[in-house]
Amino acid sequence: MPYAFDLKNVTKHFGSVNALNGVSLHSEENKVFALLGPNGAGKTTIVRILSTLLEPSSGTALVHGLDVQKQPKEVRKIIGLAGQYAAVDEFQTGFENILMVGLLYGLKRNEARKRSEQLIERLDLADAANRPVRTYSGGMRRRLDLGASLVGQPKILFLDEPTTGLDPASRQGMWQIVHELISQGTSILLTTQYLEEADELADSIAVVNEGKVIAKGTSNQLKSRLGNDMIEFKLNNLDDLSKAKEAVSSIAKSSADFNKDTLVMRVPVNNGSKDLMKLVERLNQSKLDVEELSLHRPSLDDVFLALTGNFTHTDTPNKANHKGVG
């Protein structure tokens, strides 16, 4: 069976900007594959190539065995795409938006109406189905955009940061929909900057930075790269930073990370509770009071920070800013 998608040594150049540098990735069918990376890492460029909106500069990109350059029409028949911004017509109703996309897919009107009605119900938009979309909230627009991407019953769905800007309740609702789609046999490629989202949804994850894949695996496999334990604590004030660095120097497996905004220090360690006890002793010797001292397994946040050196997700490829590269 072909992969849901298969990228082989794909590059993409925008003038002097190298958006993708030899990306090779694939995902099995009926799985969620997540792309993580800071802004400008190349995530959206990958989605646009797989959805036939961009051609790669070199390499090959296949969707269910179909070449996106040689067979773009065939590819478009089996995919759905929900981008970073809801692509909806504000002057049509919610129902009319989904119906229009169904007709553009080539569905007969009766079938398009039937599927549109089903999706309106499924996405909890029935009460607003006949209202103009300009009256919808951001969360409702996102759900409507997802409905439009599903009306053609795609084999693979591309979700490009689908929950950005949504409130927690709306985000949870979107996650539930993704789980339902997977249970019904849909393959999904998800890009996100919410690490807990990838942790919740993804079967496999690739971390992309500056147009390159710098790590891939399951969530647990990526976490294991940092070891099994992380000590975390919060300083009372920034003046204590030098003392804290000295206290952790003998137990840190690698460089400790410190966030100046939150005053939180994360220290990777080898020996868990033993290192925690050593740190408590050193903090007491230094007469250094800290808050929220804890021992835990690394999260995807820790992995992301260690791999990209980026905590705020604001990097761009080759330090160049090119609109459309993401």
Steps between C-alpha positions, in 0.01 A plus 500: 500500500630851422577742781244769579772741393863453406758776461842410361782755517265793435640851470321830447664833427340846500769708337793497744289346779531124543165407647563123484838329488474134407194398700420127505189388692221247469198387696292184497128513423243566772752674724554853630841637405594830666749758380648712777718804449532872561354758265684488168628147555340367181186329633250688285724465195487121541119511522474722193719266296302191602170676425625605149503872582878518454741300289823380660825634362633144502419159644173308484176529697237226488150490652358147513747408227402791274768748392395854593679645196403243239148419629374815679135457394489145632662613826245778553216247477621309808619779732347759729672814625424728793757779511618737771220743418142392442434519124129578515268741322371742764192595297372146453345294774689217666296243309556678167877503558523124540250436218704717263819304571314173451382614157854608413613147587261383229231354724145490374285762669294252703812324627670834575196616700486173693867511594478870588208437735684211666815708553306797637351269762828322571688827555231643731406779259133410443366801694712734286471315168285768336681802643757697296852393594590860586300446819706192601761494775858396427439149629188461287688613190773244567243221532327618182832503313562146621154400378578638155822298492309182590205524259697317229568213744879524455735209555750738659434828677759776537446715810734800511496634858124438527461616862712816500310774680224274628392498863570181701146367461504546121843340480379196693204476264729502199712225656189287544416541133852390403464187714168423330650544151783260577254242632319523165814439294619850407874570494606837641806723466491760776725801546494665838692717743300365794721223629227352715294470183761279335532302823124444507436420135807382313612144433828635361670839519767679299673812627588742221736794535648726231360279227649175629364204694708497818319219683216255449332219690217443742442742786660258746799440273565873473468548874743216567772691313525734798516222756234393742518777759487878524521715813309825481482789745418868511722774640359774718702765320743531211790597728518137617579367152877468546455309827245271335735423210776412743266276701394297196841482331602166654174314429394634160519242222528784250453876503213621716235717339385821667199710398550861610132582465375226734822457704466125446813284471491153344787263573540167316639232735601135489408376845156636575421509871868469602586812300194674644626435853847625405350818357293563814818466708693742277215751499495489882877547516467802273210633711302526181119478525315373194137425418323211328791257515402183314632195317330391177550328168580734211204636307485579130568861604835387639573304183406794278718740696796264503476431126429849370635728773171684459251562778277763339472342150605809304792380284498539123709298251851636449391804703311625195139608505306379199125525496347161432785294646390322815 
